[in-house]
Amino acid sequence: MALESASLLKVGLVLLLAALVLPSVSACNGGFYERMINDFCLAKFRFDMAGLDPGLWCSWPHTTEIYEGLTNCTYQVALRVDCFWPNQVVDRFFMQVHRVYFHDCALTGRLLHDPPIGILAPFIAVPVLITLLMTALVVWRSKRTEGVL
């Protein structure tokens, strides 16, 4: 019986600790956090991106500072409102930001452009020369009739 009461006492202590600890762990109000990052972080991000030419939105060197500022802002707001970071609210937030601002960007984040002419020229010239050479060889071989009966 003493063993059962000790076990019951341990269970009671665990439940009491859980009742004291869980409210502080789950103190994050997701709706409030979402409003805060929209009001503070997204507003500044929109302002900064509006100052940048839309043609440069996919250029990582031009947007890295703005994007890092947005990331840091969401982290700082999470700390202030007792939320974990990253969380589902932040994930949805960044997915929306990417849908609006970076939907046309390449996966690598670099602007798409033609390679330099020094690289492009051999890839064009070599197949053209081989085609001309093979055509000349076929014509030359077809004009030679020796050994053909």
Salt bridges, closest charged atoms under 4 A:
ASP48 OD2 - LYS44 NZ 2.78
ASP104 OD2 - HIS103 NE2 3.31
GLU146 OE2 - ARG144 NH2 2.87
